[in-house]
Amino acid sequence: MGAYKYMTELWRKKQSDVLRFLLRVRAWEYRQQKNICRLPKPTRPDKARMLGYKAKQGFVIYRVAVRRGCRKKHNKKGIVYGKPTHHGINHIKYVRSLRSIAEERIGRRAGNLRVLNSYWVNQDSTYKYFEVILVDPFHTVIRNDPRINWICKGVMKHRELRGLTGAGRKSRGLNNKGHKANKTKGGSRYASWKRRNTLSLRRYR
């Protein structure tokens, strides 16, 4: 096995003494820093390379901290002046994952870069920490590399806001293959349902 394989196996055993100590120390370190900060290199090089990272010019790594928990409704004193069905305040769940939110936040902050992918690195009681791989679409090295220059196209702007990254596709229910994916054809589960439940009466039919 190569070195990356050993690292992958090490990260799989998160309850081991080594990783528990490492994660605890790093969580303390991350808490002292900004919620969004640039890193010189990935914390998990094996995972980053799986997701498309290369140690060359044009690739950038950012760490993003996202507050854990549900989406509490902003109502004054928790009072909803409406029907009882809308009275919920605390147990409101967000459709997308916290990883997707992390990609969105750094995508807005670094608008000149393109979000390639992201992965989990740490968490504590308050935050989850993700590292996001970004690519500079105007860098000559990236534009000349046939394996990554697809991200330089105009249609790849803000992929993270349109559910095109790995985290976004997962929340859209597009991770299945074969007969399990029949109800996700056409972009998402909702798009498929809408197409099947919309009566289209064309003028010339």
N, C-alpha and C positions, 0 to 999 in steps of 0.2 A: 504493500500500500504506500502511496505517496503521502507527503506531509499534509496536503489538504484533506485527504481522506481521514487521517488521524484527528485533524481539527474538527471535522464534521461530526465524528463519533464523540469527541469530547463535548461539543455543544449539545448533542442529543441527550446527554446525561446531566441535566441541569440540577439534579438533586445530589450530585457527587460533591465531596468536600471541596475539591479544587474550584469548581464553578460556583458553588454557593459562596465561598469566600470572595472570589473575583467579582461576582455580581454585586455583592454587598458593598465592597469597597468602591466599585465603579459607580454604583447608584449614589453614594455619598458625593463622589466627585462631580457627577452630572448635575446634582442639585445645586452645587455652588456656581454653576455656569449658566449662560443664557439659554432660553428655551430653544432658540435656533442658533447653532454655531457650526462654522465650517471646520472640517477635520483634514489633517494632512494625508491620512490614509484610512482605509476601512478597518473597523474593529474586528470584523469577521471576513478576512480576505477570501476564504473558501466560498462563503455564501455570496459575497459580492461578485465573484467571478462567475458563479452559476447564473447570476441574474444579468450578466452582460458587461460587468466592469472590467476595464483594462487599465493597467498602471502606465498610462501614457498621457500626453498632453490633450486637454479638452475634456477629460473626465473629472468630475468634482464630487466630493462626498460631504453631505451635511447631516448633522444629527438634530432631530426635532423631538421636543418633549410635548406630549399631548396629555391634558388632564383626564384622568380616568373617570368613569361613572356614566350615568344616564344623562339625558338632555332635560334638565328641569325647566318647566315652563315659567316664563317671566310674567307673572301676574301679581299685581299689587296685593300684598298680604295673603297670597294664595287664593284670592277670591275670583271666581269666574262668573261673570254676570250673563249666564246663558243656560242652555239646556244641561241636564245632569250628565249627558254623554261626554261633554267637554270639561268636566270638573277635575279630571286628572291633572296632577301637578308634578309628582315626583317620579313615577314609574314610566316615564315616556322614553321609549327606546329610539335611537337613531338608526336609520336604515343601513348606512355605510359603516365600515369599520374605522377604528381609530387610526389604523395604518393609512387608510385612504385620506383621512383628515390631515395627517402629517404631510402627505404628498401635496395636498392642496395648499397648505400653508407655505411650504417652501416654494411651491410653484408661483405663488403670488409675490413672495419676497424677491425671488430671483427670476424676474420675468424674462431675462435674456437667455436663460438656460432652458433645456427641455428635460422633463422628468422621465428617466428610463425605468426605474423600479425602486423598490425599498424592501427592508427587512427589519425584524425585531432585534434589539440588542439588550434591552434591560427594562425593568419596571420596579416600582416601589408602591407604597400604599396610595400615592397621589398621582403619579405620572407613569405613562408608558413612553419608552424612548425608542425611536426608530432612526435608522440611517437610510438616507435617500440618495440614490445615484443620479446625478444630473450630468447632462452633456451640453457642451457649448457648440451650437450648430453653425457658428461662423468661424470656428477654428479650422485652419488649413489641414491639420492632421486628420480631423474628423471628416471634413468634406472629401478628402482623398482616399478614405478607407471605405471600400465597397461593402464591408460587413456592417457598418454603422451609419453610413451617410443617408440611409432612408429617413433618419430622424431630422435631417435638415430640410425636408419638404415643408411647405407652408401648412399642409393639413395636419402636421404633427404638433402645432402650437397648442400648448396647454392640454396635453393628453389627459392629465390627472383630473381636469375639471369635467371631462366628457366620458369618464369611465373606461378609458382605453388601456390603463396600466393593469398590472396583475391584480392589485387590490380592488380596482374599479370593476374589472371583469368578474371577479368573484362575487361582489355584491350584486351584480346584475344577473347572477345565476348562470354564467357561461362556462363554468369549469367542467361540466359533464360532457361525455361523448357517447355516441351510439344512440340507442333507443331512449335513453334517459334524457336526451337533449331535444326531444321532439317539440316540447312546449317552450323552447327558447329560440326557435328559428325566427329570424327577423330582427335581431338586436337584443332582445331581453324577454323575460317572461311576460312583462306587461305589454310590450309591443306585439307579441304573439297573440295574447288574449284579446287585445283591442282589434287586431286585424280579423280575428275569427268572430268577434261579436259586433262588428260594425256592418250595418246594412248599406251597401253601396248601390244606389240607383242611378246609373249613368244615363245621360240624355239619349244617346243612341245605343240601345241594347236589344 
